[in-house]
Amino acid sequence: HVQLVESGGGSVQAGGSLRLSCAASRYLFSGSFCMAWFRQAPGKLREGVAAIYRGGRATYYPDSVKGRFAISQDSATNTMYLQMTSLKPEDTAMYYCAAPEPGSGYCRLGRQVDFVYWGQGTQVTVS
């Protein structure tokens, strides 16, 4: 049974920082894996904010978070992280970790349908 469990969300003032964690099944860290963070604010579409791929050797961020968010992973503990700094009120959202089927070769934040494994989400509120 493949699982992803997010934690670390909370409330923070603008300019502050948070680190989200995603405890994942070991299976998702196999081979040239891809894992990602998405977020969804009320009334808005879900969007990708960070991806780590090629077995952790490459990362990708959209312009909206580039330079402020950093994705990382620790294969030894099967955990993925999202370090968020210089947080803005518009970063307020439910944050989800997700992964495509390992070995599928899929890893595009713009193709959410390829991400078949999802966590339950953790809320981030920036005021």
VMD Tcl script that draws the C-alpha trace (Angstrom):
set ca {
  {0.00 0.00 0.00}
  {1.64 3.20 -1.21}
  {1.35 6.13 1.18}
  {2.28 9.80 1.29}
  {1.76 11.70 4.52}
  {2.39 15.44 4.74}
  {3.17 17.38 7.89}
  {4.63 20.71 8.95}
  {1.92 23.08 7.88}
  {0.71 25.90 10.07}
  {0.18 29.62 10.37}
  {3.00 32.08 9.84}
  {3.38 35.80 9.29}
  {4.38 37.18 5.93}
  {8.13 36.95 5.48}
  {8.36 33.87 7.65}
  {9.41 30.33 6.87}
  {7.99 26.82 7.12}
  {9.31 23.40 6.25}
  {6.87 20.80 5.03}
  {7.64 17.10 5.20}
  {6.24 14.22 3.20}
  {6.80 10.73 4.53}
  {6.47 8.38 1.57}
  {6.53 4.69 0.89}
  {10.00 3.47 -0.04}
  {8.64 2.25 -3.37}
  {8.26 5.86 -4.53}
  {11.99 6.50 -4.11}
  {13.02 3.73 -6.48}
  {15.09 4.35 -9.58}
  {15.01 7.74 -11.29}
  {12.07 8.80 -9.19}
  {10.03 11.96 -9.40}
  {8.19 13.56 -6.53}
  {6.50 16.92 -6.29}
  {4.63 19.44 -4.20}
  {1.35 20.97 -5.29}
  {-0.92 23.50 -3.64}
  {-4.53 24.56 -3.91}
  {-5.97 27.76 -2.54}
  {-9.72 28.20 -2.02}
  {-11.43 28.92 -5.31}
  {-8.28 28.32 -7.34}
  {-6.94 25.48 -9.42}
  {-4.32 23.20 -7.97}
  {-0.83 24.16 -9.10}
  {2.58 22.58 -8.92}
  {5.20 24.43 -6.88}
  {8.23 22.13 -6.90}
  {9.45 18.87 -8.35}
  {12.48 16.72 -7.69}
  {13.42 14.15 -10.28}
  {16.20 12.09 -11.87}
  {16.52 10.31 -8.57}
  {16.92 13.55 -6.69}
  {19.59 15.07 -8.94}
  {17.38 17.73 -10.48}
  {14.73 20.16 -9.30}
  {12.20 22.42 -10.93}
  {10.22 25.43 -9.67}
  {7.74 27.72 -11.36}
  {8.56 31.43 -11.33}
  {6.00 32.09 -8.59}
  {8.15 30.35 -5.98}
  {11.61 30.24 -7.54}
  {14.22 31.51 -5.11}
  {11.87 31.15 -2.13}
  {11.02 27.43 -2.06}
  {13.45 24.53 -2.03}
  {12.58 20.88 -2.49}
  {14.79 18.12 -1.19}
  {14.61 14.46 -0.31}
  {16.26 11.97 2.01}
  {16.08 8.49 0.55}
  {17.45 7.02 3.78}
  {14.30 8.08 5.62}
  {11.93 8.07 2.62}
  {11.06 11.69 3.26}
  {10.65 14.65 0.94}
  {10.79 18.24 2.14}
  {9.67 21.66 0.99}
  {11.52 24.52 2.64}
  {9.50 27.71 2.16}
  {10.98 31.11 2.92}
  {9.87 34.71 2.42}
  {6.30 33.51 2.57}
  {3.57 35.72 1.17}
  {-0.18 35.77 1.86}
  {-0.71 34.40 -1.65}
  {1.17 31.25 -0.60}
  {-1.79 30.38 1.62}
  {-3.12 27.02 0.44}
  {-3.43 23.34 1.14}
  {-0.12 21.74 0.16}
  {0.06 18.20 -1.19}
  {2.92 15.90 -2.01}
  {2.48 13.63 -4.98}
  {4.31 11.16 -7.17}
  {3.83 9.45 -10.51}
  {4.26 5.72 -10.88}
  {8.00 5.03 -10.46}
  {9.58 4.16 -13.77}
  {6.82 5.84 -15.78}
  {9.11 8.65 -16.87}
  {6.44 11.20 -16.06}
  {7.42 14.30 -14.13}
  {5.76 17.42 -15.45}
  {3.98 19.69 -12.99}
  {1.68 20.76 -15.79}
  {0.38 17.22 -16.20}
  {-1.18 16.48 -12.84}
  {-2.97 13.45 -14.27}
  {0.42 11.70 -14.34}
  {0.73 12.01 -10.57}
  {-1.17 8.97 -9.36}
  {-0.15 8.98 -5.69}
  {-1.26 11.85 -3.43}
  {-1.11 12.72 0.23}
  {-3.98 14.15 2.23}
  {-2.51 17.65 2.39}
  {-1.28 20.06 5.03}
  {-2.59 23.61 5.42}
  {-0.32 26.63 5.18}
  {-1.72 30.02 6.16}
  {0.29 33.20 5.72}
  {-1.05 36.42 7.19}
}
mol new
graphics top color blue
foreach p $ca { graphics top sphere $p radius 0.5 }
foreach p [lrange $ca 0 end-1] q [lrange $ca 1 end] { graphics top cylinder $p $q radius 0.2 }
display resetview
